[in-house]
Amino acid sequence: MGGRGQIFYNGSEFIKGKVYFVKPVDTMGAGDSYLAALIVSLLKKGWKKGIVLQADVIEAAMDDAAHYSSDNCLREGGFGFKNQIEE
């Protein structure tokens, strides 16, 4: 949802994530980096199939992901380098 934050549903409640505004250099890969960081953080916090995580655990993972994604927007190109296009 970009600048409006994120929403996560854990099966019983909706959890809203925070937004960290930065002056972006390039937003390519922001959503992908958010999702990857969210999944990694959830797994580190004990997420497994069939386990419903509590809201505070999900909020912490969403916060980790929002920070990672906002940092990604401060780099040129989604992979940390810009692609030169010959004219």
N, C-alpha and C positions, 0 to 999 in steps of 0.2 A: 504494500500500500504506500510505499515511498515515504514521503514526509508526514504521513498520517499514522505511522507506526505499524505494528503487526498485531494480528489476532491469532491466538492458538486455542483450540478446543480440545480438552483432555477427556471428553466423554461425559463430563458433568457440569463443566463451567467454562466460560470464555475468559481468556487471560490476555490482557493488552500489554504490548511491549512498549518500551521507551524509544524515543527518537533522539539521535545525536546528530545535530546539524553541523555540517562542515562546508567549507567553500570547495566544492568538488573540482578536481582537475579533469577527471574522466569517470563517468558512472558505469562504464561497461563492466559487466560482471558483478555489480553490486548485489543483485538478487541471488545469483548463484553462490557468491561467497557467503551471503547471509545464511542460505539454506545449508550449505556444507558445514559452516561453523556451528549452526544450531544442532545439527545431527551429531557432530563430534562431541559437543558439550553435553548433550542429553545422554549419550552413551557413557561418557566419563562419569556422569552423575547417577548411573545405575539403570538407565532405560533398557528394558528388554521386552520382547514380545509378551503380551499379556499383563505387563506391569503398568498401572496408571500412576503417573508421577503427580505429586502434589503441586499446587500452584506456585509456591515459593521456589521450588526446584526448576520449574519451567520458566518462571520469570528470570531467574539467574542465567539460565541457558540462553534465553532471548536477549538478555543484556550483553552477554559475551558475544553473541552473533551480531548484534547491532554495532558494537564497537569494532569488530573485525570488518564488517561491511563498510562502515564509515571510513576506516583506515584505507580500505581498498580504493575508495573514491579519491584519495589523495595521490594516487599514482597514475602516470600516463599509461594507458592501455590496460586491459584486464589482466595482463600477465606481468605487469611491472615494467614494460618497455613499450615505446611507441613504434608503430609500423611506418616505415617511410614509403610513401607512394610516389613513384616516378611519374613525371608528367610528360 
